[in-house]
Amino acid sequence: MVTDAQKKATNAYRAANVKNVTVKFFPADREVYDWMRENGYSGAWVRELIRREYERAKGE
């Protein structure tokens, strides 16, 4: 079981170190959103796409 101290420490770590980005899909992008959800893609997949693009751009 997680103690209150562990919860507090986890929340403090996340507040200091974890960054969030929200992606909004407007009606014009609904088919892309639906495809992504139907195929089980998630934040990890989006991070990997961004990482690949970042690495490619660094190499140029």
C-alpha positions in Angstrom: 0.0 0.0 0.0 1.2 3.5 -0.8 1.7 5.7 2.2 0.8 9.4 2.3 4.5 10.3 2.4 5.1 8.3 -0.8 2.2 10.0 -2.5 3.5 13.4 -1.4 7.0 12.6 -2.7 5.7 11.3 -6.0 3.5 14.4 -6.5 6.5 16.7 -5.6 8.7 14.8 -8.1 6.1 15.1 -10.9 5.5 18.8 -10.2 9.2 19.5 -10.5 10.2 17.2 -13.4 7.3 16.0 -15.5 6.1 18.2 -18.4 2.8 17.8 -20.1 1.6 18.6 -23.6 -2.0 18.5 -24.6 -2.9 17.6 -28.2 -6.3 18.7 -29.4 -8.0 17.2 -32.4 -10.4 19.5 -34.2 -13.2 18.2 -36.3 -11.1 18.3 -39.4 -8.7 15.8 -37.8 -11.4 13.5 -36.4 -10.4 10.6 -38.7 -6.8 10.8 -37.5 -7.9 10.8 -33.9 -10.3 7.8 -34.5 -7.6 5.9 -36.3 -5.1 6.5 -33.5 -7.6 5.3 -30.8 -8.7 2.3 -32.8 -5.1 1.1 -33.3 -4.2 1.6 -29.6 -1.7 4.4 -30.1 -1.0 6.5 -27.0 1.3 9.1 -25.6 4.3 6.8 -25.7 3.7 6.4 -29.5 3.5 10.2 -29.9 6.7 10.7 -27.8 8.5 8.1 -30.1 7.4 10.0 -33.2 8.7 13.3 -31.8 12.0 11.7 -30.6 12.6 10.3 -34.1 11.9 13.7 -35.7 14.2 15.4 -33.1 17.0 12.9 -33.8 16.6 13.4 -37.5 16.7 17.2 -37.2 19.8 17.0 -35.0 21.6 15.0 -37.6 21.0 17.5 -40.4 
